[in-house]
Amino acid sequence: MIVGVLVACEGFKQAMGAHADVVAKAGSQELTVDRLSSLLAQAKVPVTGEIAKAITNIWVDYELLGAAAAHNDSLNDPKAVNDALWPIISQMRAGKWHDVVVKTFHIDTAGSEAKFNAGEVLAARHILFLVPQGATPAQSDSIRKVAEGVRVQVTPANFTEMATKYTQEPGGAQRGGDLGVFTKGAMVPQFEQAVEAIKPGQLSPLVKTQFGYHIIRRSTYAEVAPEVSSRLNGPALQAADSTYITQLEANGNIQFKPTAVATIKEAAKDLDGHKKDNTVIATSKAGDFTVARLTRWLEAFQQREDLGKKLQTAPDSIVLAFAKNVLRNELVLHQADSAKIDLTPEEYKQLQTRFTEVIGQSQDQLGVSAKSLSDSAKTLAAREKLANVRVNAYIDKLMQQQAGFIQIPPPLEELMKQKYTVTINQTAMDKAVTASAALKSKADSARAKNAPPTEIPMGGMQMPQGAPAPAPAPPAAAPKPTKKTP
């Protein structure tokens, strides 16, 4: 893909809280200095300003999910959702335009399906039932019987659903068991032979490999056509992309302002504060490329604040190269606009459905679904209070490593921050960091005082000068169906 998506955003509107002891406000809830310092003291990592900001961001995201549930706000207004999903929608539209452009280079993709069906490249989904290393024959046989019981329930139509439910491959459930497209030799022999033995769309019998028992479905060409085409026509596609990009830049009439680097570095100090900054960085056939437009693209970056810091200190040449890459996105999108390239109603509906699912899943994990709140509290104030209690209880468990981190997708973050008030008080956050250091020191002293004496005096034992600290034992490697670790 010639246009990289800049994915994920964090950060929110920087503003002083109403009181010196309020670090952040999210909707009607407040994060106090005392509360944040207590959370920092619980964290199993050294206390820093970065950690404080990360925890504050988590608190804000979770509180906003609770606020939406308390207000019975489904956050599913199509216009607002599409606006929040702008980076993703833009990428999809650019991808469609890319497919149109590739055709103009007359790359022969006509034979891709025949080559795929002949097995030049393979694609599959699988359900893995792990057999632990060192398992006894009886244990292996017990796992095989479970796998056989599932196999009789699996059909080509319900395979993804069943893989999501049953596969034990690490990360496999999230992919519905999808292994994508792979070349011969990428998988262990038994697995590869089983895929080749069935036709696209068919299921294998139970397959035994060194990792366990597999139920395999060979993917159809229609399901993986773009990836197959990329694998089979990679060199030609790369040459076409390179030619297209060269032409795009040559015809785009890109002109950076003399102050472009200084403007970008200044904006990088506070990306949220420059969301409406119309200072022009460059001009092109796509129009004025402003600071506001740059920050809109950067909303897509997962580590947006880290990127902002890097831009502040990067050499001028790197800053300009980065800006030019973003500007290419603008030019491609401009061409897609001119060609009236858009998503289909079905594609928009799929995005919005997935967006709604993520909201529901996240709220359920936090225990703040609209139904669970309304079942226990009848007034808005009572629901807000209950949501706040549950969110804070979850964050306490998170800090104590008794609960998992719930990643809130950047588009959802943006939408919630547009609908509900969010403010941050950096001075109060700094105060919480200082206070947490004292709390940690006090807790460490208490633990040391109350710890039982060891049988062997340790006070005189010292690590030799320069010796490394003992390394933790490496985790056991997660079994994979592939020969090589991805």
C-alpha positions in Angstrom: 0.0 0.0 0.0 1.5 3.3 -1.0 -0.4 5.3 1.6 0.4 4.4 5.2 -2.2 5.0 7.7 -1.2 7.0 10.7 -3.0 5.2 13.4 -4.1 6.0 16.9 -4.2 9.0 19.0 -4.1 10.0 22.6 -3.9 13.3 24.3 -6.7 15.7 25.1 -7.4 19.3 25.5 -4.9 21.0 27.8 -6.5 23.2 30.3 -6.2 24.1 33.9 -8.6 22.4 36.3 -10.9 24.4 38.5 -8.8 23.7 41.5 -5.1 23.2 42.2 -5.8 19.7 43.6 -7.6 18.5 40.5 -5.4 16.8 38.0 -8.1 16.0 35.4 -11.8 16.3 34.8 -13.7 13.9 32.6 -17.4 14.7 32.3 -18.6 15.2 35.8 -15.8 13.3 37.5 -12.5 14.6 38.9 -9.1 13.0 39.4 -7.5 14.6 42.4 -3.9 14.9 43.3 -4.4 12.5 46.2 -6.1 9.9 44.0 -3.4 10.0 41.2 -0.6 9.9 43.7 -2.2 6.9 45.3 -2.4 5.2 41.9 1.2 6.0 41.1 2.3 4.6 44.4 0.6 1.3 43.5 2.2 1.1 40.1 4.9 -1.6 39.8 7.1 0.8 37.8 9.2 3.8 38.8 7.2 7.0 39.1 7.8 9.5 36.3 5.9 12.3 34.7 5.3 10.0 31.7 3.8 7.3 33.8 1.6 9.9 35.5 0.3 11.1 32.2 -0.3 7.5 31.0 -2.4 6.7 34.0 -4.3 10.0 33.8 -5.1 9.2 30.1 -6.4 5.7 31.1 -8.5 7.3 33.9 -10.0 9.8 31.4 -10.8 7.1 28.8 -12.5 4.8 31.2 -14.4 7.6 32.9 -15.7 8.8 29.6 -16.9 5.3 28.8 -18.7 5.3 32.1 -20.2 8.8 31.5 -21.6 7.7 28.1 -23.2 4.6 29.7 -24.6 6.7 32.5 -26.2 9.1 30.0 -27.4 6.1 28.0 -25.4 7.5 25.1 -24.7 4.8 22.5 -22.1 7.0 20.8 -23.3 5.6 17.5 -24.4 8.8 15.6 -23.3 7.9 12.0 -22.0 11.3 11.2 -20.0 11.6 14.4 -18.6 8.1 14.1 -17.6 8.7 10.5 -15.8 11.9 11.5 -14.0 10.0 14.3 -13.0 7.3 11.8 -11.7 9.8 9.3 -8.1 8.4 9.2 -9.4 4.9 8.6 -12.0 5.9 6.0 -9.4 8.0 4.3 -7.0 5.0 4.1 -9.7 2.8 2.7 -10.6 5.4 0.0 -6.9 5.9 -0.8 -6.6 2.1 -1.1 -9.5 1.9 -3.6 -7.8 4.7 -5.6 -4.6 2.8 -5.5 -6.3 -0.2 -7.0 -7.5 2.0 -9.8 -4.1 3.4 -10.4 -2.4 0.0 -10.5 -4.7 -1.1 -13.3 -3.3 1.7 -15.4 0.2 0.1 -15.3 -1.3 -3.1 -16.9 0.1 -5.5 -14.4 -1.1 -9.0 -15.3 -3.1 -10.3 -12.4 -5.5 -12.4 -14.5 -3.7 -15.6 -13.6 -3.6 -15.0 -9.9 -6.7 -17.1 -9.1 -5.4 -20.1 -11.1 -2.0 -19.9 -9.5 -3.6 -19.7 -6.0 -5.9 -22.7 -6.7 -2.8 -24.6 -8.0 -1.1 -24.0 -4.6 1.7 -21.6 -5.7 0.7 -19.7 -2.5 -1.5 -21.0 0.2 -4.0 -19.4 2.7 -5.8 -21.0 5.6 -7.6 -20.6 8.9 -7.2 -23.1 11.7 -8.4 -24.1 15.2 -5.5 -25.3 17.4 -5.9 -27.5 20.4 -2.5 -27.2 22.1 -0.7 -30.3 23.4 1.8 -29.2 26.0 5.4 -30.3 25.7 6.0 -33.4 27.8 2.3 -34.4 27.7 1.7 -38.1 28.4 0.0 -40.2 25.7 -3.1 -40.2 27.8 -3.1 -36.4 28.1 -2.6 -36.1 24.3 -5.4 -38.6 23.6 -7.7 -36.6 25.9 -7.0 -33.4 24.0 -7.6 -35.3 20.7 -11.0 -36.4 21.8 -12.0 -32.8 22.7 -10.8 -31.7 19.2 -12.8 -34.4 17.5 -15.9 -33.3 19.4 -15.4 -29.7 18.1 -14.6 -31.0 14.6 -18.0 -32.5 14.1 -19.6 -29.1 14.9 -17.5 -27.1 12.5 -18.6 -26.1 9.0 -17.1 -23.8 6.4 -19.8 -21.3 7.2 -19.2 -21.2 10.9 -15.4 -21.7 10.9 -14.5 -18.2 11.9 -17.0 -18.2 14.8 -15.8 -21.6 16.0 -12.1 -20.6 15.7 -12.8 -17.5 17.8 -14.4 -19.7 20.4 -12.1 -22.6 20.5 -8.6 -22.0 19.1 -5.7 -22.0 21.6 -3.2 -20.3 19.3 -2.0 -17.1 21.1 -3.7 -14.2 19.4 -5.6 -16.6 17.1 -9.0 -16.0 18.6 -8.8 -12.3 17.7 -8.1 -13.2 14.1 -10.7 -15.9 13.8 -7.9 -18.4 13.3 -6.7 -16.6 10.2 -3.1 -17.3 9.2 -3.3 -15.2 6.0 -1.4 -16.0 2.9 1.8 -18.0 3.1 4.3 -19.6 0.8 5.4 -23.2 0.7 7.8 -24.1 3.4 6.5 -21.5 5.8 4.5 -24.1 7.8 5.5 -27.4 9.4 5.2 -30.2 6.8 2.1 -31.9 8.3 0.2 -28.6 8.3 1.2 -27.7 4.8 0.4 -31.1 3.4 -3.1 -31.0 5.0 -3.8 -27.6 3.4 -2.7 -28.8 0.0 -4.8 -31.9 0.3 -8.1 -29.9 0.5 -9.6 -27.5 -2.0 -10.2 -23.8 -1.2 -13.3 -23.5 1.0 -13.0 -27.1 2.4 -12.2 -28.4 5.8 -9.5 -30.9 6.8 -9.8 -33.8 9.1 -8.0 -33.5 12.4 -4.3 -32.8 11.8 -1.6 -33.6 14.3 1.6 -31.5 14.4 4.3 -30.9 17.0 2.0 -28.1 18.4 -1.1 -30.1 18.9 -4.3 -30.9 16.9 -5.6 -28.6 14.1 -8.8 -28.2 12.3 -8.0 -26.4 9.1 -10.1 -24.5 6.5 -8.3 -23.6 3.3 -9.3 -20.0 2.4 -10.9 -19.2 -1.0 -9.4 -16.9 -3.5 -12.1 -14.3 -3.1 -11.3 -14.1 0.7 -7.6 -13.3 0.1 -7.4 -11.9 -3.4 -5.6 -8.7 -2.6 -2.9 -10.4 -0.5 -2.5 -13.2 -3.1 -2.1 -10.6 -5.9 0.5 -8.8 -3.8 2.5 -12.0 -3.1 2.4 -13.1 -6.8 2.9 -9.7 -8.4 5.0 -8.1 -5.6 8.0 -6.8 -7.8 5.7 -5.4 -10.5 3.4 -3.8 -7.9 6.4 -2.2 -6.1 7.7 -0.8 -9.4 4.2 0.6 -10.2 4.0 2.2 -6.7 7.4 3.8 -7.1 6.5 5.2 -10.4 3.2 6.5 -9.1 4.8 8.2 -6.1 7.4 9.9 -8.3 4.7 11.2 -10.6 2.5 12.2 -7.7 5.3 14.4 -6.2 6.3 15.8 -9.6 2.8 16.8 -10.5 1.7 17.8 -7.0 3.6 21.0 -7.0 4.7 20.7 -3.3 6.1 23.9 -1.9 7.1 24.1 1.8 7.1 27.4 3.5 10.6 28.7 4.8 9.2 28.4 8.3 7.8 24.9 7.9 10.2 23.1 10.2 9.9 25.6 13.0 6.1 25.6 12.7 6.0 21.8 12.9 8.3 21.6 15.9 6.3 24.3 17.7 3.1 22.5 17.0 4.6 19.2 18.2 5.0 20.6 21.7 1.2 20.6 22.0 -0.6 18.8 19.3 -4.1 19.1 20.9 -3.6 22.8 21.3 -3.0 23.2 17.5 -6.1 21.3 16.2 -7.5 24.5 14.8 -4.2 26.1 13.8 -4.5 27.2 10.2 -0.9 28.2 9.8 0.2 27.0 6.4 3.1 24.5 6.3 3.1 23.9 2.6 1.0 24.2 -0.5 0.3 21.7 -3.3 -2.4 20.7 -5.8 -4.3 19.4 -2.8 -4.5 23.0 -1.4 -3.0 24.5 1.8 -1.4 22.0 4.1 -2.0 23.5 7.5 -0.9 22.6 11.1 -4.6 21.6 11.8 -4.5 19.2 8.8 -1.2 17.7 10.0 -2.6 17.2 13.5 -5.6 15.5 12.0 -3.4 13.0 10.3 -1.4 12.5 13.5 -4.6 11.6 15.4 -4.1 8.3 13.7 -0.8 7.5 15.3 -0.9 5.0 18.2 2.0 6.8 20.0 1.1 10.3 18.9 2.8 12.1 21.9 6.0 10.1 21.4 6.0 11.1 17.8 5.5 14.7 18.8 8.5 14.6 21.1 10.6 13.0 18.3 9.6 15.8 15.9 10.7 18.4 18.4 14.3 17.2 18.4 14.6 15.6 15.0 17.0 17.0 12.3 15.3 19.4 10.0 15.7 17.0 7.1 13.8 14.3 8.9 11.0 16.7 9.9 10.6 17.7 6.3 10.7 14.1 5.0 8.0 13.2 7.5 5.8 16.1 6.5 6.3 15.2 2.8 5.1 11.7 3.5 2.0 13.0 5.2 1.5 15.4 2.3 1.5 12.5 -0.1 -1.5 11.2 1.7 -3.2 14.5 1.0 -2.4 14.3 -2.7 -3.7 10.7 -3.0 -6.8 11.7 -1.1 -7.3 14.7 -3.4 -7.1 12.4 -6.4 -9.6 10.0 -4.8 -11.9 13.0 -4.2 -11.6 14.1 -7.8 -12.4 10.5 -8.9 -15.4 10.4 -6.5 -14.0 7.4 -4.8 -16.0 6.5 -1.7 -16.9 3.5 0.5 -20.1 1.6 -0.2 -23.0 1.9 2.3 -22.2 -1.7 3.4 -18.6 -0.7 4.1 -19.7 2.3 6.2 -22.2 0.1 8.0 -19.5 -2.5 8.8 -17.2 0.2 10.3 -20.0 1.6 12.4 -21.0 -1.8 13.6 -17.5 -2.7 14.6 -17.2 0.7 16.4 -20.4 0.0 18.4 -19.1 -3.5 19.2 -15.9 -2.1 20.6 -17.8 0.4 22.8 -20.0 -2.4 24.2 -17.0 -4.8 24.8 -15.0 -2.1 26.6 -17.9 -1.0 28.8 -18.7 -4.6 29.7 -15.1 -5.2 30.7 -15.2 -2.2 33.0 -18.6 -3.2 34.4 -20.2 0.1 33.2 -22.6 -1.0 30.5 -25.7 1.2 30.3 -27.9 -1.8 31.3 -25.8 -2.7 34.3 -25.9 0.9 35.6 -29.6 1.4 35.0 -30.4 -1.9 36.7 -28.8 -0.5 39.9 -29.3 3.2 39.7 -32.3 5.2 38.5 -31.2 8.8 38.3 -28.4 10.2 36.1 -26.5 11.4 39.2 -26.7 7.9 40.7 -25.6 6.2 37.5 -22.6 8.6 37.1 -21.6 7.9 40.7 -21.9 4.2 40.2 -19.9 4.3 37.0 -17.2 6.3 38.7 -17.0 3.7 41.6 -16.7 0.8 39.1 -14.1 2.5 36.9 -11.9 3.4 39.9 -12.2 -0.1 41.3 -11.1 -1.5 37.9 -8.1 0.9 37.7 -7.0 -0.1 41.2 -7.0 -3.7 40.0 -5.1 -2.7 36.9 -2.4 -1.0 39.0 -2.1 -4.1 41.1 -1.9 -6.3 37.9 -5.1 -8.0 38.9 -6.9 -6.9 35.7 -6.0 -6.4 32.1 -5.4 -3.2 30.3 -8.4 -2.2 28.0 -7.1 -0.5 24.9 -9.5 2.3 23.8 -9.2 2.8 20.0 -8.1 6.3 19.0 -11.3 7.1 17.1 -13.4 6.3 20.1 -11.2 8.5 22.3 -11.7 11.4 19.9 -15.4 11.0 19.7 -15.8 10.8 23.5 -13.6 13.9 24.0 -15.7 15.8 21.5 -18.9 15.0 23.4 -17.8 15.2 27.0 -15.6 17.8 28.7 -12.0 16.9 29.4 -9.4 19.1 31.0 -5.9 18.5 32.4 -3.9 20.4 35.0 -0.2 19.8 34.4 0.8 21.6 37.6 -1.5 19.3 39.7 -0.1 16.3 37.8 3.4 17.2 38.7 2.3 17.7 42.3 0.9 14.1 42.3 4.2 12.7 41.0 6.1 14.4 43.9 3.5 13.2 46.5 3.6 9.6 45.1 7.3 9.4 45.6 6.8 10.0 49.3 4.0 7.5 49.5 6.2 4.8 47.8 9.1 5.5 50.2 6.8 5.2 53.2 5.3 1.9 51.8 8.7 0.5 51.1 9.9 1.3 54.6 6.8 -0.3 56.1 7.3 -3.5 54.1 11.0 -3.7 55.1 10.1 -3.2 58.8 7.4 -5.8 58.7 9.3 -8.4 56.6 10.2 -11.6 58.5 14.0 -12.0 59.1 15.8 -14.2 56.6 17.5 -17.4 57.8 20.8 -16.3 56.1 22.1 -12.8 56.8 22.0 -10.9 53.5 23.4 -7.5 54.6 27.0 -8.4 53.9 26.4 -9.9 50.4 27.0 -7.4 47.6 26.9 -7.8 43.9 30.5 -7.7 42.4 31.3 -4.4 40.8 29.9 -4.2 37.3 28.1 -7.5 37.5 24.7 -7.6 35.8 21.6 -8.1 37.8 20.2 -11.7 37.6 17.9 -11.9 34.5 14.4 -13.3 34.8 13.9 -16.7 33.2 12.6 -16.3 29.6 8.9 -17.1 29.1 8.1 -20.4 27.4 7.8 -19.9 23.7 4.2 -19.9 22.5 3.5 -22.8 20.2 3.0 -21.8 16.6 2.0 -23.7 13.5 4.8 -22.1 11.6 8.5 -23.2 11.4 9.7 -19.7 12.0 8.7 -17.2 14.7 6.7 -14.4 13.0 
